[in-house]
Amino acid sequence: MKHETVGMKRDAGGNPLDLHAWLRDVEALGELKEVRGADWNLELGAISELNVKKERPPALLFDEIAGYPKGFRVLTCSTSSPARLSSILRLPVQTTHRRLVDELRDKPRVWQAQAAKCEPVVVQGGPVFENVQKGAEVDVLTFPAPFWHELDGGRYIGTGCSVVTRDFDSDWVNAGAYRVMVHDRSHVAIDMIPGKHGRIHYEKYKKAGEPFPVAIVLGGDPLGYLISGIEIPFGMCEYNYMGAILKQPVAVVRGEATGLPFPSASEIVLEGCVQPNDERPEGPFGEFHGYYPGKAGKAPVVTVERIYYRNNPILMGSPPAKPPNDYSYSKAVMRSSLLHDALIAAGVPEIQAVWAHEIGGARMFNVVSIKQLYAGHARQAGHILNQCGVGAYMSRYSVVVDEDIDPSNLQEVIWAVATRSDPATSIDIIQRGMGSKNDPMYVTYPYDAAFSSKAIIDACRPYDHLDEFPAVAEASKALQDKIRAKWKDLF
């Protein structure tokens, strides 16, 4: 990590991870709506949930929240449109799913390759230090942490957050998107799934009997929590990856209590340690697939020693729920692009488009359209889509369609399944594939391990009957485009 002495002026005026600057851009796009007077208890969550189900949901900035002073705000639905997501990823602003996925293709590979050259720089000071709570002053409920849903186990202050940790044996810093539940004014629980990088860090400190240092970024440019929630290589720091996207180093400051780095323009940061064996009840809370996976479990609890926050701080909210949820669109776009690249890397030709549907949490129902070149082409594409490294986890249904079908249009996809597949010959079943104990169907499986069956559905016109398969009764794509251009006011 590079060290550079940079004053407050540069940081406040031109930091590329300043949420306030991003919100101005989003407002200029007409994609931000302010909501005043909502209650943190259920109302804020329900408003956000109903909003994201609209065809073009705006980002919502809540202010004057019940029981809190004006200026202590919550932002939700930040990644839920093509325009906002392309803005977050510093891509040309796109307004359709297809164009955004096409624009994103191959970018993750490039970003990953360039990340090693994009070490963050440590700066002196930043907006995050405008307000500091220490010792007895610490109160995490200074901020309007929502009680999102009726069955939640508590108030979740961390949903669109980034949990910063350091490896016990090296200087590797990780930033992971793990949920954070409030216990009391100075204690929060972090749910880190076994195998995730932050959990690996925690287990090492726990084994050594040492306090586990943590910094939790609760607000900032959405790029921070977006990248904290994707799979990047073991040992790579998310700040490097963000720097590759930004094309400049991420400016970070070090926390007073732990020395951990976090972006200097962060909105709110909690800093402290998990004391050895301090694990307490956490949850239940929903998952990306739209279900509560089980009863409350136990999770490491951070004793908060410092809270840093900007004037008029913004808490980032991004709770899971029945899809579409707050972040399901961003997951769908990112995973669709990664799946497209994986199919091409595996040598599957004529891939037209891929879409990882939000209804399956961008994992459980994935569709690829191809232009068939040879017998077996559709099955090849379907099995690789289902079993490649990006797609294998919880990939319950993988559907292959012809090039005339838009894989992101569920009505077209199901029409193809209904009219171009034969149940006896068009469905392959994989037994004991890669599943998850978070799968709502796990309660029915006869295995102790996280196995799951999987289906590959060939919904393409049968290759050996292409010449005789009935023509589609609709206007040609060229004619449709011509009519739309001529009759703009009508369409």
N, C-alpha and C positions, 0 to 999 in steps of 0.2 A: 504494500500500500504506500503510495507516494505521499510525501509530506510537502505542503506548500503553505506559506503564511499568506493568507488572503483576508482582507478586512471585510467588515460587515457590508460596506457599500456595494462591492461587487456581487456578494451573495444575494442581497435583497433585491438588487436591480436586475440581475440577469441570470439567476439560477434556472436552468432548464427543467428542474423538478419542482417548480413553484406551483402549487395547486391553484393559487389565485390567478396566475397568468393563464393557466389552462382553462379555468372557468370563464375568463373573458373571451377566449377563443370559442368556447362552446356556446356562449351566449350569442356571439356574433353569427354562429351557424343557425341560430333559432332553436337550439336543442337543450335549453335550460329553463326550468320553471321553478319559481320560489313558492313555498308552501308555508303559511304562517299559522301558528296556534295549534299544531297537532300535539297529541299527548305521546310521550315516550312509551307509555304503557299500552301496547298492542296497536294503538291507532297508527302510529308512524309505520309500523311493519305492514299493516293491512293496506294502507294507502300505497306503499311502495309495491306490494305484491299485485294489487289490482292495476297499477300503472304499467308494470312491465308486461302485462298481458295484452296491452294495446298494440296495434300494428306498428306504430312508430312512437315508442315511449320516450319522452324527454328525460333527461337527468333531473332529479328532484333535490332542491336545496331547502331543507327545513330550517326555519328560524322561529323565534319566539315560542319555543317548545315549552309545554306546560311545566311549571316549576323551575324554569331556568331563565337566566337573563338573556336579553336580546344579544345576538352576536355569537352565542354558543350553539353552533349549528351542526346538522347531520346531512351528509350528501349520500344519496342512493341512486341506483340505476345508472352509474357512471359509464359502464361499458356496453350498454344495451342497444346500440345502434351502429350501423356501418360507419357513419360519419364520425361519431365519437371514438369508436375503436380505432379507426385509421388515424385519427388525430393523436390518440394516445401512443400508437406505435410509430409515430412520426413518418407516416406514409402519406402520399397524396390523398386528399379526402375523397372517399368513395361513398356512394349512396345505395349500392346494391350488394347483397351477399356475394354473388358470383364474382363481381369485380374486385371485391376486397380479398377474397380467397386467392384469386389469380395474382393480385398485387403482392400478396404475402408469400406466395410460393417461392421456395428456395431461400427466403430471407433468414429463417432460423439457422440454416446451415452456415450462411455467411456471418451472421451475428456470433454464432458459437466460435467460428474460426478467428474472428477479430477480437474476441473478448480478452484474450491474453494480453493484448496491447492496450487495453482500456482500464488500467488500474485506477481505482478511485483516488482522489486527492484529499488529504486532510486539511481543512481550512480552520481559521480561528474565528469563531463566532458565526452567528446566523440567526434568522428570524425565530428558529425553534427555541432560543434562549430568552425570548422577550419576557417570559414568566417562568419562574422556577418554584416548585414546592419541595421542601425537605423535611425529614423527620416527622414531627407531629402535624405538620401542615398537610402532609400527603393525604389526598382524598380523591380516589379515582372517579367518584360520583360527582366531582366538579363538572363533569361532562355528561350530557344526556344519553347515557348508554341505554339503548332500547330493550324492552321486553318484547321480542319480535312476534312470537306466536304463543297461543294459549297453553300448549303442552311443554313449552321450554322449561328447562331446569333452573333458569335464572336470567338475569340481565346480561346480555352479551355485548361487551364494549368493543371486542375485537372480532370483526367479520371481514371487512375489507382492510386487513392489517398485514403487517410484515414483522415476523418475530426473528430478531437478530441474535445469533449465537456464535460461539467460537469453539473449534475442535480442541479437545483436551491435550492432544498430542502434537498439534501443529498450529500454524497461524491461519488456517482456513476459516474464513467467516462465511456463514450461511444466513440467508434471509428466506424464511419459509412462511407461507400463508396458513397459519394454524388458528383455530378459533380460541377466543379468550373470554372466559366467564368471570363476572364479578363475584367475589365472596364477601368482602367487606371493604372499607375505605382504603385499606393498604394491602389487600391480597387478591390476586386473580389467578385462575387456573387456566393452563394451556393444554389443549388436547392435541398431542402429537402422535400420529399413527405409527406403530412399529415399522421400521424400515425407512421412514422419512429421515432426511439428513439431520434435522433438528433433534429428532428422537435419538439418533445415533450419538450425537454430541452429548445429550443428557445422560444416556446410559453410561458413558465413560466417566463423567463426573460422579454419578451415583455410585458406581463400582469403586471409585477411589475415595468415597466419603467426603468429597469436596463440594462447597457451594457452587451452584451452576449459574453463571452470569447470564442475564437476559436483558435485551432492550426491545421494546414493543412499539413499533411505529403505527399509530392509530389513525393517521391521516397524512395525506400528501398527494402528489401527482399519482393518478391511478396506475401509471406504469409500474410504480413500486410494488403494489400488491398483485398486479397482473403477472409480472415476471416471478414474484415470489411463489406463485401458485402453479407454475409449469415445471416440467421435469427438465432440468439442465444437468450436465454431467457431474458426477461425484467429484468433489474437490474444487469445483469452480464456484466463485463468488457471484451472486446475482448482481452485485454492483458492476462487475466487469461486463456482464451481459447487457445491462441497462446502458452502460457507457458505449457499447458497440451500436446500440439502437440510436442513442443520442448523437453519436459521432463526436463525443467529447466526454472527458472523465466526469463521474458523479462526484460532486462536492459533498464531503461528509465531515461531521464533527465527532469528537469522542465524548462519551458520557462521563460525568464526573465520578460516578460510583463504580463502573465496571470497565471503562476504557473502550467499550464496544462502539463501533462506528455506526452512525445513522445519518441520513441526508440532512444537510444543514437547513433546508427549507421545510422540514417536516412540520406538520400542524400540531401534533400531540405525540409525546413519547413517554412511555413508562419505563423505568430502569430499576433493576434490582437483581435478586438472586433467589433461586430455589434452594432452600436449605436441605441437607441430606435427608432423604426419605420423607420429605413433606409432600405427601400425596393425599388429596381429599376428593370427595364426590364432585363429579362434573357431569353436566347434562341432565336429562337428555336434550338433544338438539337435532334438528333435521339434517339430512344429507342431500347431496346433489341430485339424487334420484327421486327425491320428494317424499321420503319416508323417515320416520324416527327409527333408527336401526336397532334400538334395544333400550334397556333400562340405563339409569345413570351409572357411570363407571367411576374410576379414580384417575386423577391426572395431577401432574406436578403443579405446585402452587408457588407463584412468585411473591416474595415479600418486597413490595415496592418501596424503594428508598428515595427516588427522585421522580418528579413529574416535570417535564418541560413542555411549554405550549406557547403558541403564537397569540398575539392579540386577536380577538374574534376567531377562535379556533374552529376548525371544521373536522368533525369525526367522520371517517369514511365507513359507510355501512354497505355490506354486500352479503346478506344472509342467504343460505340455501333454502329451498322450498320446492314444492311441486313445480316442475318445469312448465313454462319458462319462468326462471327465477332471475334474481338480480344479475348473476354473472354467467348464466347458461349460454347467452349469445356469444360472449367472448370466448368461452371454452369451445363452442361449436366451430367458430371461425378458425381459431388456432389449431384445433385438432384436425379439422378438414384439410388445412394446408399441409400439416405434417403427414397425414395419411396419403394425400396425393403424392407428395415427394417420396414416401416409402414405397408406394406401388411402382413408381418410375424407377427408383433405385433397384427394385427387385426384378426389373426387366419386363414388366407388363406393358405392352404397347397400347397406343390409342386410348389412353385415359382421357376422358372428356372433362369430368368434374367429379368431385367427392363432397359429400356433406355428412357430417356427424350430427345427427338430429338432437335438438334441445330436449325433446321428449324423453330421450334416453340419457340425459345428462352428458351428451356429447361422447358417450362411450357405448351404450347398450343397443343403439339402433343406427347403423351406418350404411350409407348408400353410395355406390360408385356407378357412373355411367361410362360405357365404353362403346367404341365402334368395333364390332366383331370382325376379326380377321381370319380366324381358324376355329376348327372344332375344339372345344375345351377351353377357349379363351375366357368365356364368362366364369366358368368354375375356377380357373386359375386366379382371376381377379378377385373373386369372392373369398377364396381361402386365404389368399395373402392379405386382403383387407382385414380379415378376421384374426389372423395369427401373426402379423408382423409385430415388431417390437412396440410400435406406437399404439397398435390397436388391440392387442391380445387381452388386456385387463378388462374384465367384465363385458366383453364384446358379444352380447347375447344374439343379436340378429345382424347379419350382413347381407345386403340386398344388392344384386347387380342388375342394371337396366340398360337399355339401348340409348344411343346418343340423342334420340328425339325426346327423352324424358329428362326433366330438370330434377336432379337428385335432392334438391332442397325443398321441392314442392311435394308435400306429403300426399296430396290428392292424386297427383300424377304417378307417384311411386306406387301407391296402393292400387291404382287403376292398372298399372303394369303387372303387379303381382296377381291381381284378380283375373286378368285376361291373357297373360303370356306365360304363366307358370302352370305346371301340372303337379298337384300335391304328391303324387306317387313317384315322380321322376325328377322334379326340379328342386328338391330340398335335400341337402346333405346335413347330417347331424354329427357333431363332434362331441364325444363323451369325455368327461373329466378334463375339461379345459380350464384355463386360468380364470378363477372367480375371485370372490371377496367375501369376507365375513360381514361386510357392510351391505351386501346384497339383500334386499328384502325377502327374496326367495330362499335365502340360506337356511331359514328355519325348516324348510321342507326337505333339504338334501340329506342323504343317508351317510355323508362323509364327515369325518372330523376335520379334514383339511378343506381349504377353500377351493373346491372344484366346482365347475359349472358346465352344463351342456350348452352347446352353441349351434345355431342354425345358419347355413348359407343358403339363401334363396336366389335361384337363377330365374329372374323375371325378364330375361331377354327373349326375343323371338327365337324359337329353336333354330340353331344354326343350319341343321340339315333340311329345314323347310323355309328358309328365308325367301326363296323366289315365289313360293305359293302362299305365304302368310298373308292374310287379308290386309288391305290398305286401311290406314286410319281415316276416319270420316271427320275431317276438320280442314279448315283453311291452312294452306302451307305457311311455313314460318315467314317466307318472303312476303306473301300477301298480307299476313298479319302485321308485319312491320310497316308495309306501305299504307295500310288502312289506319294504323295508329298515328303515323306521320300526317296523313291528310286530315284526320278527324281528332286533332289534339284536344279540342274543347270537350268532346264527347268522352274521351278516355283519360 
